[in-house]
């Protein structure tokens, strides 16, 4: 994995046509050279292992590593956890190095490394997405991650946050020998991709012995959930609401007790269980209507 500056290809002043053509050719040549020569920053092996542990990598996971460098994240994921994976890097020599390292480690049948721009990659096969990128790059890629990754996918980052998307877990680990930074330590961030459940939902809940229609108006900011339940014309603020992967939980007070809802989101459905104020737990389903 690596931290590299993005190519700067804008800001060339307008000149004569011949000069523009020559400048464009020179810039293209320099950019191609830089792509091969810019050094990358390795993630210390103990940080790699901490990242994989925090993400809970298992044998049934498919890990995609953005800026895979010498391949150490995927090689460790395959060798220690039995996972499969794909490494993406735009530097051909690093891709070749990662492939060679995978062969030496005996895991070349479980991991693949390709030369590609990470902005053009398909993230959707990942159950775990790992990277060591600049924070600005994380933010640029964030909409793509949320659009392509399935709810429940774990995202693990070395030393780079996601702006106003708070991590589900954040830890600091020692990083002896780390070549960048003031102190020999690394921060690791973990996010679980949340289902998008904002909108209006309809459900039916048995309240006081009667099947009662409930309307839910849900607002969402990443894994944080808020909103109201409308029951028999009364709007009630929901409490303790959250989204973790496909799992949605919330509650609201009613008739001296509490209605607790828990369900898994799939397309425009929430399916799970509801506990009513009388303490009974029943199957529960809600449908998004807007």
MARZAMI-657892 format. One line per field, with one value per residue (C-alpha): residue number from 1; residue in one letter; x, y, z. Coordinates in Angstrom, 1 decimal, decimal comma, padded with zeros to 4 digits. Layout:
// residues N
balo <- c(NUM / ...) .
midren <- c(A / ...) .
X <- c(X / ...) .
Y <- c(Y / ...) .
Z <- c(Z / ...) .
// end
This chain:
// residues 290
balo <- c(1 / 2 / 3 / 4 / 5 / 6 / 7 / 8 / 9 / 10 / 11 / 12 / 13 / 14 / 15 / 16 / 17 / 18 / 19 / 20 / 21 / 22 / 23 / 24 / 25 / 26 / 27 / 28 / 29 / 30 / 31 / 32 / 33 / 34 / 35 / 36 / 37 / 38 / 39 / 40 / 41 / 42 / 43 / 44 / 45 / 46 / 47 / 48 / 49 / 50 / 51 / 52 / 53 / 54 / 55 / 56 / 57 / 58 / 59 / 60 / 61 / 62 / 63 / 64 / 65 / 66 / 67 / 68 / 69 / 70 / 71 / 72 / 73 / 74 / 75 / 76 / 77 / 78 / 79 / 80 / 81 / 82 / 83 / 84 / 85 / 86 / 87 / 88 / 89 / 90 / 91 / 92 / 93 / 94 / 95 / 96 / 97 / 98 / 99 / 100 / 101 / 102 / 103 / 104 / 105 / 106 / 107 / 108 / 109 / 110 / 111 / 112 / 113 / 114 / 115 / 116 / 117 / 118 / 119 / 120 / 121 / 122 / 123 / 124 / 125 / 126 / 127 / 128 / 129 / 130 / 131 / 132 / 133 / 134 / 135 / 136 / 137 / 138 / 139 / 140 / 141 / 142 / 143 / 144 / 145 / 146 / 147 / 148 / 149 / 150 / 151 / 152 / 153 / 154 / 155 / 156 / 157 / 158 / 159 / 160 / 161 / 162 / 163 / 164 / 165 / 166 / 167 / 168 / 169 / 170 / 171 / 172 / 173 / 174 / 175 / 176 / 177 / 178 / 179 / 180 / 181 / 182 / 183 / 184 / 185 / 186 / 187 / 188 / 189 / 190 / 191 / 192 / 193 / 194 / 195 / 196 / 197 / 198 / 199 / 200 / 201 / 202 / 203 / 204 / 205 / 206 / 207 / 208 / 209 / 210 / 211 / 212 / 213 / 214 / 215 / 216 / 217 / 218 / 219 / 220 / 221 / 222 / 223 / 224 / 225 / 226 / 227 / 228 / 229 / 230 / 231 / 232 / 233 / 234 / 235 / 236 / 237 / 238 / 239 / 240 / 241 / 242 / 243 / 244 / 245 / 246 / 247 / 248 / 249 / 250 / 251 / 252 / 253 / 254 / 255 / 256 / 257 / 258 / 259 / 260 / 261 / 262 / 263 / 264 / 265 / 266 / 267 / 268 / 269 / 270 / 271 / 272 / 273 / 274 / 275 / 276 / 277 / 278 / 279 / 280 / 281 / 282 / 283 / 284 / 285 / 286 / 287 / 288 / 289 / 290) .
midren <- c(X / X / X / X / X / X / X / X / X / X / X / X / X / X / X / X / X / X / X / X / X / X / X / X / X / X / X / X / X / X / X / X / X / X / X / X / X / X / X / X / X / X / X / X / X / X / X / X / X / X / X / X / X / X / X / X / X / X / X / X / X / X / X / X / X / X / X / X / X / X / X / X / X / X / X / X / X / X / X / X / X / X / X / X / X / X / X / X / X / X / X / X / X / X / X / X / X / X / X / X / X / X / X / X / X / X / X / X / X / X / X / X / X / X / X / X / X / X / X / X / X / X / X / X / X / X / X / X / X / X / X / X / X / X / X / X / X / X / X / X / X / X / X / X / X / X / X / X / X / X / X / X / X / X / X / X / X / X / X / X / X / X / X / X / X / X / X / X / X / X / X / X / X / X / X / X / X / X / X / X / X / X / X / X / X / X / X / X / X / X / X / X / X / X / X / X / X / X / X / X / X / X / X / X / X / X / X / X / X / X / X / X / X / X / X / X / X / X / X / X / X / X / X / X / X / X / X / X / X / X / X / X / X / X / X / X / X / X / X / X / X / X / X / X / X / X / X / X / X / X / X / X / X / X / X / X / X / X / X / X / X / X / X / X / X / X / X / X / X / X / X / X / X / X / X / X / X / X / X / X / X / X / X / X / X / X / X / X / X / X) .
X <- c(000,0 / 001,2 / 000,6 / 001,3 / 000,5 / -002,1 / -000,8 / -001,1 / -002,2 / -004,1 / -003,1 / -001,0 / -001,3 / -002,7 / 000,1 / 000,6 / -000,7 / 002,8 / 004,0 / 000,8 / 001,4 / 005,0 / 004,1 / 001,3 / 003,8 / 006,3 / 003,7 / 002,5 / 006,0 / 006,8 / 003,5 / 004,2 / 007,8 / 006,4 / 003,9 / 006,8 / 009,3 / 007,3 / 008,2 / 005,5 / 005,3 / 005,0 / 002,7 / 004,6 / 003,8 / 002,4 / 000,0 / -001,1 / -001,9 / -003,8 / -005,8 / -006,8 / -007,7 / -009,8 / -011,7 / -012,3 / -010,9 / -011,9 / -011,5 / -014,7 / -013,7 / -012,7 / -010,3 / -009,6 / -006,5 / -006,3 / -002,7 / -001,4 / 002,3 / 004,4 / 001,2 / 001,7 / -001,9 / -003,4 / -000,5 / -001,0 / -004,8 / -004,4 / -001,6 / -002,9 / -006,7 / -007,3 / -009,0 / -008,9 / -008,3 / -007,4 / -004,7 / -004,8 / -001,8 / -001,0 / 002,8 / 003,7 / 006,9 / 005,0 / 002,4 / 005,1 / 006,8 / 003,5 / 002,9 / 006,4 / 005,9 / 002,6 / 004,3 / 007,1 / 004,5 / 002,5 / -000,7 / -000,6 / -003,7 / -005,7 / -004,7 / -004,5 / -002,6 / -003,5 / -002,1 / -005,0 / -006,2 / -008,1 / -010,7 / -011,6 / -011,8 / -015,0 / -015,3 / -018,5 / -016,9 / -015,2 / -016,3 / -013,3 / -011,8 / -008,3 / -006,0 / -003,3 / -004,1 / -004,1 / -007,2 / -008,2 / -008,2 / -010,3 / -012,9 / -012,8 / -013,4 / -016,1 / -019,1 / -017,9 / -017,5 / -021,0 / -022,5 / -020,7 / -020,0 / -022,8 / -024,1 / -022,0 / -018,7 / -015,9 / -013,6 / -010,2 / -007,8 / -004,3 / -003,8 / -006,6 / -010,1 / -013,3 / -014,1 / -017,5 / -018,2 / -017,2 / -015,5 / -017,2 / -013,9 / -010,6 / -007,4 / -003,8 / -001,0 / 002,8 / 004,6 / 008,3 / 010,3 / 007,5 / 009,2 / 006,7 / 005,2 / 006,5 / 005,8 / 006,3 / 002,6 / -000,3 / -004,0 / -006,4 / -010,0 / -012,8 / -016,2 / -019,0 / -020,9 / -024,5 / -027,7 / -029,4 / -032,8 / -033,8 / -037,4 / -040,9 / -041,8 / -045,1 / -045,5 / -048,2 / -047,6 / -049,9 / -050,5 / -053,0 / -054,3 / -055,0 / -053,1 / -052,0 / -050,5 / -047,3 / -045,6 / -041,9 / -040,1 / -036,4 / -033,5 / -029,9 / -026,3 / -024,1 / -024,6 / -026,7 / -030,5 / -033,2 / -036,8 / -040,3 / -043,0 / -046,6 / -049,1 / -052,8 / -052,1 / -049,4 / -045,8 / -043,3 / -039,6 / -037,6 / -034,7 / -031,5 / -031,6 / -028,6 / -027,6 / -024,8 / -024,3 / -027,8 / -029,0 / -031,4 / -032,5 / -034,6 / -037,3 / -040,0 / -042,2 / -045,8 / -048,6 / -046,3 / -044,0 / -041,5 / -041,8 / -038,4 / -037,8 / -034,9 / -034,6 / -032,3 / -032,6 / -032,9 / -033,9 / -037,1 / -037,8 / -037,0 / -037,5 / -036,9 / -038,7 / -040,6 / -041,1 / -044,3 / -045,0 / -046,5 / -043,2 / -044,2 / -041,8 / -043,2 / -042,0 / -041,9 / -041,7 / -041,7 / -042,0 / -040,5 / -043,1 / -041,1) .
Y <- c(000,0 / 003,5 / 007,2 / 009,1 / 012,6 / 012,9 / 014,0 / 017,7 / 018,2 / 021,4 / 025,1 / 025,2 / 028,7 / 029,3 / 029,6 / 029,3 / 026,1 / 024,6 / 025,4 / 023,8 / 020,6 / 020,4 / 021,1 / 018,5 / 015,9 / 016,8 / 016,7 / 013,3 / 011,9 / 013,3 / 012,0 / 008,5 / 008,6 / 009,9 / 007,1 / 004,6 / 006,5 / 008,0 / 006,1 / 004,4 / 004,2 / 000,6 / -000,2 / -001,9 / -005,6 / -005,3 / -002,5 / -004,8 / -007,5 / -005,1 / -003,8 / -007,4 / -008,2 / -005,0 / -005,8 / -009,4 / -010,9 / -014,6 / -017,4 / -016,5 / -012,8 / -011,2 / -008,3 / -005,5 / -003,5 / -000,1 / 000,9 / -002,6 / -001,9 / -005,0 / -007,0 / -007,5 / -006,9 / -009,5 / -011,9 / -011,7 / -012,0 / -015,1 / -016,8 / -016,1 / -015,9 / -018,0 / -015,0 / -014,3 / -010,9 / -008,4 / -005,8 / -002,7 / -000,4 / 001,9 / 001,2 / -001,8 / -002,6 / -002,9 / -005,1 / -007,4 / -007,4 / -008,2 / -011,1 / -012,4 / -012,1 / -013,9 / -016,8 / -017,0 / -017,0 / -019,8 / -017,8 / -016,9 / -019,0 / -016,9 / -013,3 / -011,4 / -008,1 / -005,8 / -002,6 / -000,2 / 003,3 / 002,8 / 005,3 / 003,0 / -000,2 / -002,1 / -002,2 / -004,3 / -007,8 / -006,8 / -007,9 / -006,0 / -002,9 / -001,9 / 001,0 / 003,4 / 006,6 / 010,3 / 011,6 / 013,7 / 010,6 / 008,8 / 011,6 / 011,5 / 007,8 / 007,8 / 008,3 / 005,4 / 003,2 / 003,9 / 003,4 / 000,1 / -001,7 / -003,8 / -003,0 / -004,8 / -004,5 / -003,5 / -000,6 / -000,4 / 002,5 / 003,2 / 006,8 / 008,3 / 009,2 / 009,9 / 013,4 / 013,7 / 010,0 / 008,9 / 005,5 / 002,6 / 001,9 / 003,8 / 002,4 / 003,5 / 000,9 / 001,2 / 001,3 / 000,9 / 001,7 / 003,7 / 005,9 / 008,8 / 010,8 / 012,5 / 009,5 / 005,8 / 004,9 / 004,4 / 005,1 / 002,5 / 003,3 / 000,9 / 001,6 / -000,8 / 000,3 / 001,1 / 000,3 / 003,4 / 003,5 / 007,1 / 007,8 / 006,9 / 003,4 / 001,7 / -001,2 / -002,8 / -003,5 / -005,2 / -002,6 / -003,0 / -006,1 / -004,4 / -004,4 / -000,8 / 000,9 / 002,8 / 005,2 / 005,7 / 008,8 / 008,1 / 010,5 / 009,2 / 010,4 / 007,4 / 005,0 / 007,5 / 007,3 / 009,7 / 010,4 / 009,7 / 007,1 / 008,1 / 006,0 / 006,8 / 010,4 / 010,9 / 011,6 / 010,1 / 010,6 / 007,4 / 006,7 / 004,7 / 004,4 / 003,2 / 001,4 / -001,1 / -002,7 / -004,1 / -004,1 / -001,4 / -000,8 / 001,8 / 002,2 / 004,6 / 005,1 / 004,2 / 003,8 / 003,7 / 001,2 / 000,9 / -000,5 / -002,0 / -002,7 / -004,6 / -005,7 / -006,3 / -004,0 / -005,5 / -003,2 / -001,5 / -004,0 / -004,2 / -007,7 / -008,7 / -008,6 / -006,1 / -006,2 / -004,4 / -002,7 / -005,8 / -007,6 / -009,8 / -010,3 / -010,9 / -011,1 / -007,6 / -006,2 / -002,7 / -001,5 / 001,7 / 003,8 / 007,0) .
Z <- c(000,0 / -000,7 / -000,2 / -003,5 / -004,7 / -007,3 / -010,8 / -011,3 / -014,9 / -014,8 / -014,8 / -018,0 / -019,4 / -022,9 / -025,5 / -029,3 / -030,8 / -031,4 / -027,9 / -026,4 / -028,3 / -027,2 / -023,6 / -023,6 / -024,9 / -022,3 / -019,5 / -020,6 / -020,6 / -017,1 / -015,7 / -017,1 / -015,6 / -012,2 / -012,1 / -012,2 / -010,0 / -007,1 / -004,0 / -001,9 / 001,9 / 003,3 / 006,1 / 008,9 / 009,2 / 012,7 / 011,5 / 008,6 / 011,1 / 013,3 / 010,3 / 009,4 / 013,0 / 013,4 / 010,2 / 011,4 / 008,2 / 007,8 / 005,3 / 003,5 / 002,9 / -000,3 / 000,4 / -002,0 / -001,3 / -003,0 / -003,7 / -002,9 / -003,1 / -002,4 / -001,6 / 002,1 / 003,2 / 000,8 / 001,3 / 005,1 / 004,7 / 002,6 / 004,6 / 008,1 / 007,6 / 004,4 / 002,6 / -001,1 / -002,6 / -005,3 / -005,1 / -007,3 / -008,0 / -010,9 / -010,7 / -012,9 / -011,1 / -007,8 / -009,3 / -010,5 / -007,1 / -005,3 / -007,6 / -007,0 / -003,2 / -003,4 / -005,2 / -002,6 / 000,2 / -001,6 / -001,9 / -005,6 / -006,1 / -003,6 / -004,5 / -007,7 / -008,4 / -011,3 / -012,7 / -012,7 / -011,5 / -008,3 / -009,4 / -012,3 / -010,2 / -009,3 / -005,5 / -005,3 / -004,9 / -001,6 / 001,8 / 003,2 / 001,5 / 002,8 / 002,0 / 003,0 / 001,1 / 001,6 / 003,5 / 000,4 / -001,7 / 000,9 / 000,6 / -003,2 / -003,1 / -000,4 / -002,7 / -004,8 / -001,8 / -000,5 / -004,0 / -004,8 / -001,5 / 000,0 / 003,5 / 006,0 / 004,0 / 006,3 / 005,3 / 007,1 / 006,6 / 007,8 / 009,0 / 006,9 / 008,0 / 006,1 / 007,0 / 008,6 / 008,3 / 011,9 / 012,2 / 014,0 / 015,6 / 015,9 / 017,4 / 017,7 / 017,5 / 017,8 / 014,4 / 015,0 / 011,9 / 010,3 / 007,7 / 007,9 / 010,8 / 013,9 / 016,2 / 015,5 / 015,7 / 013,4 / 013,6 / 012,1 / 011,3 / 010,7 / 009,1 / 008,4 / 005,3 / 006,4 / 004,5 / 003,2 / 005,0 / 004,9 / 003,8 / 004,7 / 005,8 / 006,6 / 009,1 / 011,2 / 014,9 / 017,4 / 020,1 / 022,9 / 021,2 / 017,9 / 014,6 / 014,3 / 011,3 / 012,0 / 009,7 / 010,1 / 008,8 / 009,0 / 008,5 / 008,2 / 008,4 / 007,7 / 010,6 / 012,6 / 012,4 / 013,6 / 012,9 / 014,1 / 014,3 / 013,7 / 015,6 / 015,5 / 014,5 / 017,2 / 016,1 / 018,5 / 018,3 / 017,8 / 020,2 / 020,3 / 016,6 / 014,5 / 011,4 / 011,4 / 008,0 / 007,0 / 010,7 / 011,7 / 015,4 / 017,0 / 019,7 / 020,7 / 023,8 / 023,6 / 026,2 / 029,2 / 027,6 / 024,7 / 021,2 / 020,1 / 016,4 / 014,9 / 011,3 / 008,4 / 005,4 / 001,9 / -001,0 / 000,3 / 003,1 / 006,8 / 008,1 / 011,7 / 015,1 / 017,2 / 021,0 / 022,1 / 025,4 / 026,9 / 026,4 / 023,5 / 020,6 / 017,2 / 013,6 / 012,0 / 008,5 / 007,2 / 003,5 / 002,2 / 000,4 / -000,4) .
// end
